[in-house]
Amino acid sequence: MQNTANAAGTDGPELVDTAPLVEDLYPALAELREAGPVHRIAGTDGRPAWLVTRYEDVRRLFADPRLALDKRHAAPGNFSGFSLPPALDANLLNMDPPDHTRVRRLVVKAFTPGRVEKLREPVRRVAEELLDAIEPDGRADLLAAYAGQLPIIVICDLLGVPERDRRDFRAWSDALITPDPARPGAAKEAVGSMLRFYTELIAKKRAEPADDLLSDLIRVRDDEAGDGGDGSGGDGSGDGRLSEDELTSLAFLILLAGYENTVHLIANSVLTLLDHPTALQELRADPSGLAAAFDELARYEGPASLGIRRFPLEDIEIGGVTIPAGETVLLSAASAHRDPAHFKDPDEFNPHLGRSGHLALGHGIHYCLGAPLARMELETALAALLRRFPGLRLDVPREWLRWRPTIRARGLISLPVAW
């Protein structure tokens, strides 16, 4: 992999060309990992960042308190990221303790394994209904018709989003996560639409609360803010309190993260099984093995290539390279998952090995809040699909499949299948 010249005005080593990471991810990561534990690249916002490639370093740094998520710790001019308004930006992906601890505590009970297990049967019914709709056709884009539908229905039901308000969410999400260079204003338009959507939804739920997670969060925010329930008071600065911006941002994050990552976890897992027919047949014959297969599916082809960007609070050293305070650090879970120093035969998919320690759901205090829900959704989605469509196969040559053109996430553009 070749280095490229530094952008004007930047200091430090030349930037590594990230084009191969989009074109052929795992061989490109293997080359970087072998060459060294950390490399300077053009980050997801186009500015220089440090990419960490080896498992032990990535896992350790996921939990290192010297790496902050709060963008206020970025050096001036070092990071741009998403241009989100305050009402969407005050979310857990931009927070460190104690704010992170306070806000996470208010929602974590909604995602305990026990509460998620109660959702299994409703999720199974949704999966069956989606498969009923496509079964007569004999072929479909499984990403659009199934993997892309199930998670949005589940997370919207959990939050209490009316069905009529769900139709635009995928377009907004795609515009934000995978911007189209041909439509430079699309991401900004999506942000504006999402802000209006969440503001109006919270106002409706505040006026007419229901039995859903968003109504519960509004109740906690209003009761503990001491503002009489109109949402005008309380800045979230006290222990256990939630500001109005934090409430809106929390709803935004739950819906976006609960949808985006699960879509690609399901689609990537289906492709992995189609590529490994013996494993597919074993899991079709014994669906109880799906629970154990989750970790290997998430390791082998997880939906998040990178962890959330971080900013050192002080100069830190990784493999003999000193990264200055305030610069952007990207932790490559995709590279860590293929590190032969930790995983035996990492480029092979084998659900029987019981390989532990994958980082697809994060590690440390920022471990994925919705991990139990993601596990249950994947198990349920695959069990229904494998049972209903015993002849499931790709409907195009394997080499025709395309991945989204981003180093941030690992997701297919489409998954044409037949049965």
Stockholm file with secondary structure:
# STOCKHOLM 1.0

chainA/1-419         MQNTANAAGTDGPELVDTAPLVEDLYPALAELREAGPVHRIAGTDGRPAWLVTRYEDVRRLFADPRLALDKRHAAPGNFSGFSLPPALDANLLNMDPPDHTRVRRLVVKAFTPGRVEKLREPVRRVAEELLDAIEPDGRADLLAAYAGQLPIIVICDLLGVPERDRRDFRAWSDALITPDPARPGAAKEAVGSMLRFYTELIAKKRAEPADDLLSDLIRVRDDEAGDGGDGSGGDGSGDGRLSEDELTSLAFLILLAGYENTVHLIANSVLTLLDHPTALQELRADPSGLAAAFDELARYEGPASLGIRRFPLEDIEIGGVTIPAGETVLLSAASAHRDPAHFKDPDEFNPHLGRSGHLALGHGIHYCLGAPLARMELETALAALLRRFPGLRLDVPREWLRWRPTIRARGLISLPVAW
#=GR chainA/1-419 SS CCEECCCTTCCSSCEECCHHHHHSHHHHHHHHHHHCSEEEEECTTSSEEEEECSHHHHHHHHTCTTEECCGGGSCTTSCCCCCCCHHHHSSGGGCCTTHHHHHHHHHGGGGCHHHHHTTHHHHHHHHHHHHHHHGGGSEEEHIIIIITTHHHHHHHHHHTCCGGGCTTHHHHHHHHHSCCTTCTTHHHHHHHHHHHHHHHHHHHHHHSCCSSHHHHHHHHHHHHHTSTTSSCSCCSCSTTCCCHHHHHHHHHHHHHHHHHHHHHHHHHHHHHHHHCHHHHHHHHHCGGGHHHHHHHHHHHTCSBSBCCCBEESSCEEETTEEECTTCCEEEBHHHHTTCTTTSSSTTSCCTTSCCCCCCTTCCGGGSCTTHHHHHHHHHHHHHHHHHHCTTCEESSCGGGCCBCSCSSBCCBSCCEEEC
#=GC SS_cons         CCEECCCTTCCSSCEECCHHHHHSHHHHHHHHHHHCSEEEEECTTSSEEEEECSHHHHHHHHTCTTEECCGGGSCTTSCCCCCCCHHHHSSGGGCCTTHHHHHHHHHGGGGCHHHHHTTHHHHHHHHHHHHHHHGGGSEEEHIIIIITTHHHHHHHHHHTCCGGGCTTHHHHHHHHHSCCTTCTTHHHHHHHHHHHHHHHHHHHHHHSCCSSHHHHHHHHHHHHHTSTTSSCSCCSCSTTCCCHHHHHHHHHHHHHHHHHHHHHHHHHHHHHHHHCHHHHHHHHHCGGGHHHHHHHHHHHTCSBSBCCCBEESSCEEETTEEECTTCCEEEBHHHHTTCTTTSSSTTSCCTTSCCCCCCTTCCGGGSCTTHHHHHHHHHHHHHHHHHHCTTCEESSCGGGCCBCSCSSBCCBSCCEEEC
//
